[in-house]
């Protein structure tokens, strides 16, 4: 799903139902093939794998499409942040670097500096720095390969996924340093901002992909230790750096996705107490603050791509709710005294997805279908009649859609 809606042309997977509580990191416990995934649902994947092994015809098209995608991914990469043509202010090409997408040269200044903000209008100049793009490509390829390995058991897929992960995170010559000090810099203003952390939300998919690779011949204890060490350093940087603290304090979608990352990485590292703390605080720090009693999300509606940002932030809140299931924190059903909740935010958006005219700003395309995966996801948690009616109105997933396996 690559809909032109700003940052929230999201590729995060469709998520469903429940996951057993996570265990300690694999390097501190006996290594097993039990799934340690956090956003994806272990029970659903395990049930669907049994169906795939039994040649269930309902899943055959989706498996075939996944295999085709994985075969293409066998030729992907390798990907590294060191391939950019510019050098960060640190002088170290291993540092991730990107440019703020909504900032443009000031036409009233001879050199265009400092850049000025044009919300929702992406400056194509940002493509001159490739780190965001290669990171996204790595995440897509690794996730596809890991899923294909899990469902088909073909070691080629695990070998390639392992290769891509080693190059991006572990190999000394090509690895990314575990920080985002230079994310979303603005020419003439700053070399990097906390806001840049929105770009690493896809690393939560990497964490789940690692869980799918465990048990393969390719994925070693050394790989597991290396990835745990990398994410431990990155999580520490998120919690202690100025950029990380700034993003934590953000009141809009940036704060939501900061929490998604912290909780996902904490669960990967076996830091259950940290995960619970962030999730419990999200009840007031995110849901109560961001959602009005009628379901509006004012900080997202104020954007020039109000639909995309409203759906995108709700997606993030639902991801937090999914992660909460792993540590017994129920955000799906949390509700303030005056009715602010994840469910109310969804209720506000559903009529627009089903045909009601959107009356807020939305530069470019207005894609109502962006809400469809969230409606399907929520249907497993909310049983009210209006949501079920909405669910019945949605077009069926294509039989080859990967969501059928997840």
DRENZABA-95640 format. One record per residue (C-alpha): residue in one letter; x, y, z. Coordinates in steps of 0.02 Angstrom, whole numbers, plus 50000, padded with zeros to 5 digits. Layout:
N
<residu = A, u = X, v = Y, w = Z> .
...
% end
This chain:
406
<residu = X, u = 50000, v = 50000, w = 50000> .
<residu = X, u = 50093, v = 50154, w = 49941> .
<residu = X, u = 49963, v = 50292, w = 49942> .
<residu = X, u = 50022, v = 50471, w = 49924> .
<residu = X, u = 49977, v = 50535, w = 50097> .
<residu = X, u = 50139, v = 50605, w = 50165> .
<residu = X, u = 50229, v = 50500, w = 50295> .
<residu = X, u = 50080, v = 50386, w = 50311> .
<residu = X, u = 50100, v = 50301, w = 50144> .
<residu = X, u = 50135, v = 50165, w = 50270> .
<residu = X, u = 50189, v = 49988, w = 50231> .
<residu = X, u = 50162, v = 49919, w = 50403> .
<residu = X, u = 50076, v = 49748, w = 50394> .
<residu = X, u = 49893, v = 49712, w = 50427> .
<residu = X, u = 49883, v = 49651, w = 50607> .
<residu = X, u = 49756, v = 49537, w = 50688> .
<residu = X, u = 49705, v = 49455, w = 50853> .
<residu = X, u = 49821, v = 49395, w = 50991> .
<residu = X, u = 50003, v = 49351, w = 51029> .
<residu = X, u = 50072, v = 49252, w = 51175> .
<residu = X, u = 50176, v = 49351, w = 51299> .
<residu = X, u = 50357, v = 49374, w = 51243> .
<residu = X, u = 50501, v = 49284, w = 51326> .
<residu = X, u = 50674, v = 49347, w = 51369> .
<residu = X, u = 50799, v = 49385, w = 51228> .
<residu = X, u = 50860, v = 49229, w = 51141> .
<residu = X, u = 51038, v = 49256, w = 51197> .
<residu = X, u = 50984, v = 49242, w = 51380> .
<residu = X, u = 50871, v = 49092, w = 51357> .
<residu = X, u = 50883, v = 48924, w = 51269> .
<residu = X, u = 50858, v = 48954, w = 51084> .
<residu = X, u = 50697, v = 48880, w = 51017> .
<residu = X, u = 50591, v = 48898, w = 50861> .
<residu = X, u = 50446, v = 48974, w = 50959> .
<residu = X, u = 50395, v = 49135, w = 50874> .
<residu = X, u = 50449, v = 49294, w = 50961> .
<residu = X, u = 50355, v = 49423, w = 50860> .
<residu = X, u = 50266, v = 49574, w = 50929> .
<residu = X, u = 50164, v = 49668, w = 50800> .
<residu = X, u = 50126, v = 49516, w = 50695> .
<residu = X, u = 50014, v = 49386, w = 50777> .
<residu = X, u = 50100, v = 49221, w = 50819> .
<residu = X, u = 49941, v = 49119, w = 50838> .
<residu = X, u = 49871, v = 49174, w = 50671> .
<residu = X, u = 50035, v = 49143, w = 50580> .
<residu = X, u = 50055, v = 48972, w = 50659> .
<residu = X, u = 49876, v = 48924, w = 50613> .
<residu = X, u = 49898, v = 48985, w = 50434> .
<residu = X, u = 50064, v = 48894, w = 50417> .
<residu = X, u = 49974, v = 48732, w = 50460> .
<residu = X, u = 49846, v = 48773, w = 50325> .
<residu = X, u = 49984, v = 48809, w = 50200> .
<residu = X, u = 50069, v = 48643, w = 50239> .
<residu = X, u = 49901, v = 48558, w = 50212> .
<residu = X, u = 49886, v = 48644, w = 50041> .
<residu = X, u = 49732, v = 48742, w = 50091> .
<residu = X, u = 49669, v = 48811, w = 49923> .
<residu = X, u = 49607, v = 48971, w = 50005> .
<residu = X, u = 49786, v = 49022, w = 50047> .
<residu = X, u = 49870, v = 48956, w = 49890> .
<residu = X, u = 49858, v = 49120, w = 49791> .
<residu = X, u = 49929, v = 49222, w = 49935> .
<residu = X, u = 50073, v = 49101, w = 49959> .
<residu = X, u = 50110, v = 49101, w = 49773> .
<residu = X, u = 50116, v = 49291, w = 49771> .
<residu = X, u = 50227, v = 49293, w = 49926> .
<residu = X, u = 50346, v = 49172, w = 49840> .
<residu = X, u = 50353, v = 49280, w = 49684> .
<residu = X, u = 50392, v = 49432, w = 49791> .
<residu = X, u = 50525, v = 49336, w = 49887> .
<residu = X, u = 50606, v = 49273, w = 49727> .
<residu = X, u = 50624, v = 49454, w = 49671> .
<residu = X, u = 50694, v = 49500, w = 49841> .
<residu = X, u = 50831, v = 49369, w = 49817> .
<residu = X, u = 50911, v = 49494, w = 49700> .
<residu = X, u = 50884, v = 49646, w = 49812> .
<residu = X, u = 51020, v = 49749, w = 49892> .
<residu = X, u = 51133, v = 49745, w = 49982> .
<residu = X, u = 51078, v = 49903, w = 50070> .
<residu = X, u = 51187, v = 50018, w = 50174> .
<residu = X, u = 51177, v = 50196, w = 50241> .
<residu = X, u = 51360, v = 50217, w = 50191> .
<residu = X, u = 51312, v = 50226, w = 50006> .
<residu = X, u = 51250, v = 50406, w = 50017> .
<residu = X, u = 51344, v = 50535, w = 49914> .
<residu = X, u = 51352, v = 50661, w = 50057> .
<residu = X, u = 51437, v = 50650, w = 50225> .
<residu = X, u = 51348, v = 50692, w = 50390> .
<residu = X, u = 51417, v = 50834, w = 50497> .
<residu = X, u = 51498, v = 50701, w = 50607> .
<residu = X, u = 51609, v = 50651, w = 50462> .
<residu = X, u = 51550, v = 50471, w = 50481> .
<residu = X, u = 51451, v = 50397, w = 50336> .
<residu = X, u = 51390, v = 50260, w = 50453> .
<residu = X, u = 51274, v = 50390, w = 50531> .
<residu = X, u = 51099, v = 50391, w = 50457> .
<residu = X, u = 51055, v = 50555, w = 50370> .
<residu = X, u = 50900, v = 50627, w = 50288> .
<residu = X, u = 50823, v = 50795, w = 50243> .
<residu = X, u = 50655, v = 50861, w = 50302> .
<residu = X, u = 50531, v = 50829, w = 50160> .
<residu = X, u = 50419, v = 50981, w = 50183> .
<residu = X, u = 50554, v = 51115, w = 50181> .
<residu = X, u = 50601, v = 51213, w = 50025> .
<residu = X, u = 50726, v = 51349, w = 49976> .
<residu = X, u = 50666, v = 51523, w = 50022> .
<residu = X, u = 50636, v = 51611, w = 49855> .
<residu = X, u = 50670, v = 51778, w = 49938> .
<residu = X, u = 50848, v = 51731, w = 49986> .
<residu = X, u = 50992, v = 51726, w = 49860> .
<residu = X, u = 51052, v = 51556, w = 49921> .
<residu = X, u = 50880, v = 51496, w = 49978> .
<residu = X, u = 50937, v = 51483, w = 50159> .
<residu = X, u = 50865, v = 51454, w = 50282> .
<residu = X, u = 50736, v = 51336, w = 50205> .
<residu = X, u = 50552, v = 51372, w = 50238> .
<residu = X, u = 50410, v = 51252, w = 50277> .
<residu = X, u = 50273, v = 51206, w = 50152> .
<residu = X, u = 50173, v = 51075, w = 50247> .
<residu = X, u = 50122, v = 50924, w = 50145> .
<residu = X, u = 50225, v = 50971, w = 49992> .
<residu = X, u = 50370, v = 50851, w = 49971> .
<residu = X, u = 50530, v = 50927, w = 49906> .
<residu = X, u = 50605, v = 50806, w = 49777> .
<residu = X, u = 50776, v = 50868, w = 49831> .
<residu = X, u = 50767, v = 50749, w = 49979> .
<residu = X, u = 50803, v = 50603, w = 49862> .
<residu = X, u = 50984, v = 50664, w = 49846> .
<residu = X, u = 51014, v = 50580, w = 50014> .
<residu = X, u = 50969, v = 50396, w = 49995> .
<residu = X, u = 50968, v = 50334, w = 50175> .
<residu = X, u = 50779, v = 50340, w = 50200> .
<residu = X, u = 50749, v = 50251, w = 50035> .
<residu = X, u = 50878, v = 50112, w = 50061> .
<residu = X, u = 50815, v = 50083, w = 50239> .
<residu = X, u = 50637, v = 50062, w = 50174> .
<residu = X, u = 50697, v = 49946, w = 50037> .
<residu = X, u = 50792, v = 49841, w = 50164> .
<residu = X, u = 50640, v = 49828, w = 50276> .
<residu = X, u = 50527, v = 49776, w = 50132> .
<residu = X, u = 50648, v = 49644, w = 50068> .
<residu = X, u = 50688, v = 49572, w = 50240> .
<residu = X, u = 50506, v = 49559, w = 50289> .
<residu = X, u = 50457, v = 49475, w = 50125> .
<residu = X, u = 50601, v = 49351, w = 50135> .
<residu = X, u = 50570, v = 49311, w = 50319> .
<residu = X, u = 50385, v = 49280, w = 50289> .
<residu = X, u = 50423, v = 49171, w = 50138> .
<residu = X, u = 50549, v = 49071, w = 50239> .
<residu = X, u = 50424, v = 49049, w = 50380> .
<residu = X, u = 50284, v = 48986, w = 50269> .
<residu = X, u = 50387, v = 48885, w = 50145> .
<residu = X, u = 50544, v = 48834, w = 50240> .
<residu = X, u = 50657, v = 48876, w = 50093> .
<residu = X, u = 50829, v = 48915, w = 50166> .
<residu = X, u = 50871, v = 49027, w = 50017> .
<residu = X, u = 50752, v = 49156, w = 50086> .
<residu = X, u = 50826, v = 49150, w = 50261> .
<residu = X, u = 51003, v = 49160, w = 50192> .
<residu = X, u = 50962, v = 49316, w = 50091> .
<residu = X, u = 50869, v = 49400, w = 50234> .
<residu = X, u = 51016, v = 49364, w = 50349> .
<residu = X, u = 51137, v = 49437, w = 50222> .
<residu = X, u = 51036, v = 49598, w = 50208> .
<residu = X, u = 51024, v = 49617, w = 50397> .
<residu = X, u = 51209, v = 49586, w = 50422> .
<residu = X, u = 51257, v = 49716, w = 50293> .
<residu = X, u = 51140, v = 49850, w = 50359> .
<residu = X, u = 51165, v = 49825, w = 50546> .
<residu = X, u = 51317, v = 49717, w = 50585> .
<residu = X, u = 51458, v = 49718, w = 50457> .
<residu = X, u = 51591, v = 49846, w = 50510> .
<residu = X, u = 51615, v = 49921, w = 50336> .
<residu = X, u = 51429, v = 49948, w = 50301> .
<residu = X, u = 51333, v = 49950, w = 50464> .
<residu = X, u = 51222, v = 50093, w = 50521> .
<residu = X, u = 51271, v = 50176, w = 50684> .
<residu = X, u = 51129, v = 50153, w = 50811> .
<residu = X, u = 51071, v = 50334, w = 50816> .
<residu = X, u = 50967, v = 50457, w = 50716> .
<residu = X, u = 51062, v = 50614, w = 50757> .
<residu = X, u = 51049, v = 50678, w = 50578> .
<residu = X, u = 50872, v = 50630, w = 50531> .
<residu = X, u = 50767, v = 50761, w = 50441> .
<residu = X, u = 50892, v = 50901, w = 50441> .
<residu = X, u = 50839, v = 51072, w = 50374> .
<residu = X, u = 50966, v = 51167, w = 50268> .
<residu = X, u = 51014, v = 51328, w = 50353> .
<residu = X, u = 50929, v = 51281, w = 50517> .
<residu = X, u = 50981, v = 51113, w = 50590> .
<residu = X, u = 51078, v = 50955, w = 50546> .
<residu = X, u = 50945, v = 50843, w = 50623> .
<residu = X, u = 50787, v = 50839, w = 50729> .
<residu = X, u = 50690, v = 50724, w = 50842> .
<residu = X, u = 50555, v = 50723, w = 50708> .
<residu = X, u = 50673, v = 50616, w = 50604> .
<residu = X, u = 50630, v = 50467, w = 50714> .
<residu = X, u = 50466, v = 50446, w = 50618> .
<residu = X, u = 50575, v = 50374, w = 50480> .
<residu = X, u = 50632, v = 50225, w = 50584> .
<residu = X, u = 50458, v = 50162, w = 50629> .
<residu = X, u = 50483, v = 50025, w = 50499> .
<residu = X, u = 50620, v = 49949, w = 50606> .
<residu = X, u = 50481, v = 49870, w = 50706> .
<residu = X, u = 50456, v = 49760, w = 50553> .
<residu = X, u = 50638, v = 49709, w = 50562> .
<residu = X, u = 50615, v = 49653, w = 50742> .
<residu = X, u = 50469, v = 49541, w = 50691> .
<residu = X, u = 50565, v = 49476, w = 50539> .
<residu = X, u = 50707, v = 49420, w = 50653> .
<residu = X, u = 50581, v = 49318, w = 50751> .
<residu = X, u = 50529, v = 49230, w = 50591> .
<residu = X, u = 50708, v = 49186, w = 50547> .
<residu = X, u = 50750, v = 49101, w = 50712> .
<residu = X, u = 50772, v = 48916, w = 50681> .
<residu = X, u = 50843, v = 48935, w = 50507> .
<residu = X, u = 51018, v = 48871, w = 50468> .
<residu = X, u = 51070, v = 49045, w = 50413> .
<residu = X, u = 51023, v = 49142, w = 50570> .
<residu = X, u = 51157, v = 49114, w = 50702> .
<residu = X, u = 51171, v = 49151, w = 50887> .
<residu = X, u = 51301, v = 49280, w = 50840> .
<residu = X, u = 51176, v = 49366, w = 50724> .
<residu = X, u = 51047, v = 49368, w = 50862> .
<residu = X, u = 51169, v = 49439, w = 50988> .
<residu = X, u = 51225, v = 49570, w = 50864> .
<residu = X, u = 51049, v = 49629, w = 50828> .
<residu = X, u = 51004, v = 49632, w = 51012> .
<residu = X, u = 51158, v = 49737, w = 51047> .
<residu = X, u = 51116, v = 49856, w = 50903> .
<residu = X, u = 50936, v = 49882, w = 50959> .
<residu = X, u = 50990, v = 49900, w = 51141> .
<residu = X, u = 51104, v = 50044, w = 51091> .
<residu = X, u = 50973, v = 50121, w = 50978> .
<residu = X, u = 50840, v = 50110, w = 51114> .
<residu = X, u = 50960, v = 50189, w = 51239> .
<residu = X, u = 50993, v = 50330, w = 51115> .
<residu = X, u = 50805, v = 50355, w = 51092> .
<residu = X, u = 50778, v = 50367, w = 51279> .
<residu = X, u = 50928, v = 50478, w = 51323> .
<residu = X, u = 50970, v = 50589, w = 51174> .
<residu = X, u = 50898, v = 50763, w = 51147> .
<residu = X, u = 50820, v = 50708, w = 50982> .
<residu = X, u = 50741, v = 50559, w = 51067> .
<residu = X, u = 50674, v = 50660, w = 51212> .
<residu = X, u = 50604, v = 50789, w = 51091> .
<residu = X, u = 50510, v = 50654, w = 50996> .
<residu = X, u = 50446, v = 50577, w = 51155> .
<residu = X, u = 50373, v = 50747, w = 51201> .
<residu = X, u = 50286, v = 50767, w = 51033> .
<residu = X, u = 50097, v = 50775, w = 51055> .
<residu = X, u = 50047, v = 50715, w = 50882> .
<residu = X, u = 50083, v = 50563, w = 50773> .
<residu = X, u = 50270, v = 50583, w = 50804> .
<residu = X, u = 50246, v = 50546, w = 50988> .
<residu = X, u = 50135, v = 50398, w = 50946> .
<residu = X, u = 50262, v = 50316, w = 50832> .
<residu = X, u = 50402, v = 50353, w = 50954> .
<residu = X, u = 50307, v = 50248, w = 51080> .
<residu = X, u = 50275, v = 50110, w = 50952> .
<residu = X, u = 50461, v = 50096, w = 50923> .
<residu = X, u = 50511, v = 50103, w = 51106> .
<residu = X, u = 50385, v = 49969, w = 51154> .
<residu = X, u = 50426, v = 49856, w = 51007> .
<residu = X, u = 50613, v = 49865, w = 51039> .
<residu = X, u = 50589, v = 49845, w = 51227> .
<residu = X, u = 50489, v = 49686, w = 51200> .
<residu = X, u = 50621, v = 49621, w = 51079> .
<residu = X, u = 50751, v = 49649, w = 51216> .
<residu = X, u = 50644, v = 49571, w = 51354> .
<residu = X, u = 50618, v = 49740, w = 51442> .
<residu = X, u = 50439, v = 49705, w = 51494> .
<residu = X, u = 50433, v = 49838, w = 51630> .
<residu = X, u = 50487, v = 49975, w = 51510> .
<residu = X, u = 50359, v = 49918, w = 51381> .
<residu = X, u = 50219, v = 49918, w = 51511> .
<residu = X, u = 50270, v = 50089, w = 51577> .
<residu = X, u = 50262, v = 50170, w = 51405> .
<residu = X, u = 50098, v = 50084, w = 51362> .
<residu = X, u = 50014, v = 50132, w = 51525> .
<residu = X, u = 50070, v = 50313, w = 51501> .
<residu = X, u = 50001, v = 50310, w = 51323> .
<residu = X, u = 49825, v = 50305, w = 51395> .
<residu = X, u = 49839, v = 50487, w = 51447> .
<residu = X, u = 49993, v = 50544, w = 51351> .
<residu = X, u = 49928, v = 50487, w = 51181> .
<residu = X, u = 49745, v = 50433, w = 51176> .
<residu = X, u = 49671, v = 50559, w = 51299> .
<residu = X, u = 49778, v = 50700, w = 51230> .
<residu = X, u = 49757, v = 50665, w = 51044> .
<residu = X, u = 49576, v = 50610, w = 51028> .
<residu = X, u = 49427, v = 50723, w = 51062> .
<residu = X, u = 49266, v = 50654, w = 51140> .
<residu = X, u = 49187, v = 50652, w = 50966> .
<residu = X, u = 49336, v = 50557, w = 50893> .
<residu = X, u = 49422, v = 50699, w = 50802> .
<residu = X, u = 49612, v = 50708, w = 50809> .
<residu = X, u = 49640, v = 50898, w = 50804> .
<residu = X, u = 49828, v = 50895, w = 50786> .
<residu = X, u = 49812, v = 50786, w = 50631> .
<residu = X, u = 49662, v = 50878, w = 50560> .
<residu = X, u = 49765, v = 51038, w = 50564> .
<residu = X, u = 49883, v = 50966, w = 50433> .
<residu = X, u = 49868, v = 50996, w = 50246> .
<residu = X, u = 49848, v = 50808, w = 50224> .
<residu = X, u = 49723, v = 50790, w = 50365> .
<residu = X, u = 49649, v = 50623, w = 50309> .
<residu = X, u = 49817, v = 50538, w = 50288> .
<residu = X, u = 49880, v = 50600, w = 50455> .
<residu = X, u = 49719, v = 50558, w = 50549> .
<residu = X, u = 49720, v = 50381, w = 50481> .
<residu = X, u = 49908, v = 50367, w = 50507> .
<residu = X, u = 49901, v = 50418, w = 50690> .
<residu = X, u = 49754, v = 50302, w = 50722> .
<residu = X, u = 49856, v = 50163, w = 50643> .
<residu = X, u = 49994, v = 50203, w = 50768> .
<residu = X, u = 49873, v = 50200, w = 50914> .
<residu = X, u = 49811, v = 50030, w = 50856> .
<residu = X, u = 49990, v = 49967, w = 50844> .
<residu = X, u = 50015, v = 50021, w = 51025> .
<residu = X, u = 49856, v = 49928, w = 51070> .
<residu = X, u = 49922, v = 49774, w = 50981> .
<residu = X, u = 50086, v = 49784, w = 51075> .
<residu = X, u = 49990, v = 49808, w = 51237> .
<residu = X, u = 49913, v = 49635, w = 51215> .
<residu = X, u = 50085, v = 49560, w = 51241> .
<residu = X, u = 50106, v = 49634, w = 51415> .
<residu = X, u = 49927, v = 49640, w = 51479> .
<residu = X, u = 49892, v = 49824, w = 51445> .
<residu = X, u = 49723, v = 49848, w = 51362> .
<residu = X, u = 49724, v = 50004, w = 51254> .
<residu = X, u = 49590, v = 49938, w = 51137> .
<residu = X, u = 49457, v = 49967, w = 51271> .
<residu = X, u = 49533, v = 50112, w = 51366> .
<residu = X, u = 49413, v = 50258, w = 51375> .
<residu = X, u = 49420, v = 50424, w = 51469> .
<residu = X, u = 49272, v = 50484, w = 51570> .
<residu = X, u = 49219, v = 50597, w = 51426> .
<residu = X, u = 49236, v = 50459, w = 51296> .
<residu = X, u = 49407, v = 50484, w = 51215> .
<residu = X, u = 49466, v = 50316, w = 51147> .
<residu = X, u = 49541, v = 50222, w = 51000> .
<residu = X, u = 49368, v = 50160, w = 50956> .
<residu = X, u = 49295, v = 50336, w = 50954> .
<residu = X, u = 49434, v = 50395, w = 50838> .
<residu = X, u = 49391, v = 50254, w = 50720> .
<residu = X, u = 49205, v = 50292, w = 50729> .
<residu = X, u = 49240, v = 50470, w = 50675> .
<residu = X, u = 49335, v = 50416, w = 50518> .
<residu = X, u = 49229, v = 50267, w = 50461> .
<residu = X, u = 49089, v = 50369, w = 50377> .
<residu = X, u = 49217, v = 50458, w = 50269> .
<residu = X, u = 49293, v = 50294, w = 50213> .
<residu = X, u = 49119, v = 50236, w = 50160> .
<residu = X, u = 49074, v = 50387, w = 50054> .
<residu = X, u = 49042, v = 50540, w = 50162> .
<residu = X, u = 49131, v = 50694, w = 50093> .
<residu = X, u = 49293, v = 50739, w = 50181> .
<residu = X, u = 49279, v = 50920, w = 50238> .
<residu = X, u = 49456, v = 50949, w = 50300> .
<residu = X, u = 49616, v = 50986, w = 50205> .
<residu = X, u = 49693, v = 50849, w = 50098> .
<residu = X, u = 49823, v = 50898, w = 49970> .
<residu = X, u = 49828, v = 50781, w = 49822> .
<residu = X, u = 49737, v = 50615, w = 49823> .
<residu = X, u = 49608, v = 50578, w = 49958> .
<residu = X, u = 49612, v = 50387, w = 49976> .
<residu = X, u = 49467, v = 50322, w = 50082> .
<residu = X, u = 49534, v = 50146, w = 50060> .
<residu = X, u = 49677, v = 50190, w = 50175> .
<residu = X, u = 49561, v = 50159, w = 50323> .
<residu = X, u = 49504, v = 49986, w = 50264> .
<residu = X, u = 49644, v = 49886, w = 50349> .
<residu = X, u = 49609, v = 49976, w = 50513> .
<residu = X, u = 49424, v = 49935, w = 50503> .
<residu = X, u = 49466, v = 49751, w = 50474> .
<residu = X, u = 49590, v = 49752, w = 50617> .
<residu = X, u = 49469, v = 49836, w = 50737> .
<residu = X, u = 49328, v = 49714, w = 50695> .
<residu = X, u = 49416, v = 49583, w = 50800> .
<residu = X, u = 49403, v = 49696, w = 50953> .
<residu = X, u = 49243, v = 49796, w = 50936> .
<residu = X, u = 49075, v = 49713, w = 50907> .
<residu = X, u = 48961, v = 49863, w = 50887> .
<residu = X, u = 48835, v = 49851, w = 50746> .
<residu = X, u = 48896, v = 50003, w = 50648> .
<residu = X, u = 49072, v = 49935, w = 50634> .
<residu = X, u = 49008, v = 49766, w = 50576> .
<residu = X, u = 48901, v = 49853, w = 50445> .
<residu = X, u = 49053, v = 49950, w = 50387> .
<residu = X, u = 49154, v = 49790, w = 50379> .
<residu = X, u = 49023, v = 49710, w = 50267> .
<residu = X, u = 49033, v = 49858, w = 50148> .
<residu = X, u = 49220, v = 49840, w = 50120> .
<residu = X, u = 49282, v = 49753, w = 49964> .
<residu = X, u = 49353, v = 49581, w = 49998> .
<residu = X, u = 49540, v = 49565, w = 50005> .
<residu = X, u = 49613, v = 49503, w = 49843> .
<residu = X, u = 49647, v = 49316, w = 49860> .
<residu = X, u = 49833, v = 49348, w = 49829> .
<residu = X, u = 49847, v = 49487, w = 49959> .
<residu = X, u = 49978, v = 49451, w = 50093> .
<residu = X, u = 49854, v = 49504, w = 50225> .
<residu = X, u = 49767, v = 49336, w = 50202> .
<residu = X, u = 49920, v = 49253, w = 50279> .
<residu = X, u = 49940, v = 49375, w = 50422> .
% end
